[in-house]
Amino acid sequence: MKDILLDETRRIQVLNGDFRIGESEMQEIALLLESNQGEWKEHPIIGANLYQLVNSKASKLDIEKRVKLQLSLDNKEYAELKNKIQTTIKTTI
């Protein structure tokens, strides 16, 4: 999917005075997983609330369940995106 791209600070990228457009699937997933429920006015149940799992006893399975649920709410298929998500996480850490 193509959309307006954001930089690392979540600001709109501008190129030659215009919005930069490009592949946005991983950007959409990142925004979805970084957000908390209630932050998206139009869709208040969207948001993985992953901050709640920091320093908790949550297992990898608990995290995976949240990710799967949030992706499904956005009509995305976890099985198709799993490797892409893991690769992106590893390269950005």
C-alpha positions as CSV (number, residue, x, y, z in Angstrom):
1,M,0.0,0.0,0.0
2,K,1.2,3.5,-0.8
3,D,0.6,6.5,1.4
4,I,2.3,9.6,2.8
5,L,5.5,8.6,4.5
6,L,6.7,9.7,8.0
7,D,10.2,10.1,9.3
8,E,11.7,8.5,12.4
9,T,10.1,11.2,14.6
10,R,6.7,10.6,13.0
11,R,6.7,13.9,11.1
12,I,5.5,14.0,7.5
13,Q,8.4,13.6,5.0
14,V,8.6,16.4,2.4
15,L,10.5,16.1,-0.8
16,N,10.8,19.1,-3.2
17,G,8.0,20.9,-1.4
18,D,5.5,17.9,-1.7
19,F,4.6,15.0,0.6
20,R,6.8,12.0,0.0
21,I,4.7,9.0,-1.1
22,G,5.9,5.4,-0.8
23,E,5.3,1.9,0.5
24,S,3.6,2.4,3.9
25,E,2.6,-1.1,5.1
26,M,5.4,-1.4,7.8
27,Q,4.8,2.3,8.8
28,E,1.1,1.5,9.3
29,I,1.9,-1.6,11.4
30,A,4.4,0.4,13.5
31,L,1.9,3.1,14.2
32,L,-0.7,0.5,15.1
33,L,1.6,-1.4,17.5
34,E,3.1,1.7,19.1
35,S,-0.3,3.2,19.9
36,N,-2.6,2.7,22.8
37,Q,-6.3,2.1,22.8
38,G,-8.2,5.3,22.7
39,E,-5.6,7.3,20.7
40,W,-7.3,6.8,17.4
41,K,-10.5,8.9,17.6
42,E,-12.3,7.1,14.7
43,H,-11.3,3.6,16.0
44,P,-10.9,3.7,19.8
45,I,-10.2,-0.1,20.2
46,I,-7.2,0.1,17.9
47,G,-3.9,0.1,19.7
48,A,-1.8,-2.7,21.1
49,N,-1.1,-1.2,24.5
50,L,2.3,-2.9,24.4
51,Y,3.7,-0.5,27.0
52,Q,1.7,-2.4,29.6
53,L,3.9,-5.4,28.9
54,V,7.2,-3.6,29.6
55,N,8.8,-5.2,32.8
56,S,5.9,-7.6,33.1
57,K,5.8,-11.3,33.1
58,A,4.2,-11.4,29.7
59,S,5.3,-14.2,27.5
60,K,6.1,-14.1,23.8
61,L,2.8,-15.7,23.2
62,D,1.0,-12.9,25.1
63,I,2.7,-10.3,22.9
64,E,2.0,-12.3,19.8
65,K,-1.7,-12.5,20.7
66,R,-2.0,-8.7,21.0
67,V,-0.2,-8.2,17.8
68,K,-2.4,-10.7,15.9
69,L,-5.6,-9.1,17.3
70,Q,-4.5,-5.6,16.4
71,L,-3.5,-6.6,12.9
72,S,-6.8,-8.4,12.4
73,L,-8.7,-5.3,13.4
74,D,-6.9,-3.4,10.6
75,N,-7.6,-6.2,8.1
76,K,-4.0,-7.4,8.1
77,E,-2.9,-11.0,8.2
78,Y,-0.3,-11.8,10.9
79,A,0.9,-15.0,9.3
80,E,1.8,-13.1,6.1
81,L,3.6,-10.3,7.9
82,K,5.3,-12.1,10.8
83,N,8.7,-12.5,9.2
84,K,8.6,-9.0,7.8
85,I,7.8,-7.5,11.2
86,Q,10.6,-9.5,12.9
87,T,13.1,-8.5,10.3
88,T,12.1,-4.8,10.6
89,I,12.4,-4.9,14.4
90,K,15.8,-6.6,14.3
91,T,17.2,-4.0,11.9
92,T,15.9,-1.0,13.8
93,I,17.0,-2.0,17.3
